[in-house]
């Protein structure tokens, strides 16, 4: 005997057919189908209002998005972005929008930037190579590698192709060239 295969839509239709037969009360049908009475009444109301199509699966996507930005506002932001001799970013476009549309809610800089990226108006910048955080340690700290440099009175220095100048614990300056 093959397994009984069913889906939610078929179960809803079976529930309605049993309800239409009039043999069972709604509470009894809901217990039999292992659903709440609220769900049972919801399916009955949908069937009475829309017919069998009301029992189909519905989209769980929200009907509206209250935080969505109006397309006209984004178009105006793009126009402002390219209206100057230099292309403006979201940080400089937003004050112009606030001045022009003081009666409307203006999106934040991050939202404007996301819309610019979505439309392909922003090129991703290449980040500069920055070497790792490096500690300039005192020569005696090499004997005790378990002692972190902070305890020796030094702070980590971020090195970016420059000379690192730091005062070691002894008081004299120690200059080391940053490695590439």
Secondary structure, 3 states (H helix, E strand, C coil): CCCCCCCHHHHHHHHHHHHHHCCCCHHHHHHHHCCCHHHHHHHHHHHHHHHHHHHCCCCCCCCCCCCCCCHHHHHHHHHHHHHCCCCCCHHHHHHHHHHHCCCCCCCCHHHHHHHHHHCCCCCCCCCCCCCCEECCCCHHHHCCCCCCHHHHCCCCEECCCCEEEEECCCCCEEEEECCC
